[in-house]
Amino acid sequence: HPKRLAQASALPMFGLQAGMIAGPMIQGAIVGDATDRDRMNIAWLFCGSCMLIGFLLFESAFGRIMNHAAFKSTKLTPKQVEIAMKTDAQPQEEFIDEMCALLRAMLTEGNEQYRGFRAWHGVAQQLISKVLDESFPFLPKQTPEDGSQAYYEALAAWVAKNGTEEHHAFWRERLPHIPLPGVDIDNAHGMLMGAFGAMDVHGGNVDVAQAGRTYTRTVSHSTTRRARGDSTESRPRADSVESQAQAV
């Protein structure tokens, strides 16, 4: 009861007080004047039965607590919990179960999510297995020694291939030092234009430091423009870059 904490904390105390009031009266009625051995045995059996029922109720309650999404999230690190909350993520197990159900629905005839693939066909089964296997590549293990560089580079390639512009913008905001291969094409344009801008036209030499500064400004401008969602038509065209190269 995340929004009713007072009631949730008061409920066990209410049960304790009710038991302390009603328990002695019930036991007294069973025992009687304490001269009948059979009634004493019944009182002990009744007491043991109540303890067994209480134990089973405790086990049931703790089982439900362990399976609650809020408790499962505590298995994550505080940073992971923070990221999950900021990105509005579902509980991990719930998401996996939902994706399994969605895949079953997409391959089951008669379901509204059915995509038309004949899952009874051997070749179709092979292709579906291949697509699923290639959609989720094996990522390298995260290693503190290199800052998980190999892991994030492999993840960047996956995001670049499957993500939308919104996902790409999210990646650039969080990990600007790791480019998205095949997507950040403006980086190559920026490097070339930076070299042109820093080139000593008369001597044909390139000031490497100045080229790096120009490249950084160009890439930063490109990233900002993508984050704003500006039209891609404002980007420098490859043929215009080639023309400038020939002119120089």
Phi, psi and omega in degrees: 000077185296338181253004179225058185293323181296316179294320182295322180283334181277338184298314178299322179294324177296317178295322178297314180295320178297321179293321179293331179278311187277330184302306181300325180292319180293313180297321178297322179292326180285315184290322182075229181269008175067025178253347182260119182296322181296320179292328176295318178296318179297322179297318178293319177297320179296318179296317178296322179296319178296320178295320178295316179297319178297320178297317180295322177294321177298315180298319179296317180295315180292328175297318178293323178295317181296330181270359180286144183300324181295323180286323180297326181293340179288348176286345177277161175287160178305323179293319179295320177297319180297316180294319179299320180290319181293326181267007177056049183276149171282161170303141188304310182296322179296320179294317180297316178298320181294320179292322176297318178294323179294317178297318177299319180295321182292337182254003183256120180296140181094342177281148182293342177266003183298130185260001176094357179284134182275094185291348178278348183275133183298316180294319177299320178298319179296317181292319179297317178298320180295316180298315180296318181294319182281342180286338182234086181290160175285119179271145177298156178290145177285126182237126180296337185299316181253017180068025181059035182299314181297322179297311183290329176293317177294321178293325177297320178297322179291317179295319180297324183282322189250345186278163175266179178300324179296318178294321179296318179296321177298318180295315181297327180289321184274321184229068184292341182277352179245109184287159175267108184297133179083351181249314180281059181290336177297337177298317178295318177299318181297321179296316181294315180293325177295320178295319178297317183292331182265358186285136172279101187299322184290318184265345181075018181258154180246126173280105187297317181297315179295323178297320179295319179294319179294320179298318180297318179296321182293315180295319179298318178295321180295316180296320178296319181294321178294320180296327177284342181083026179294161182294144179287350182290342181278355179285152178293134179280151183297322182292327179290323177296320179295321179296318178295325178296317179294323180295320178292000000 
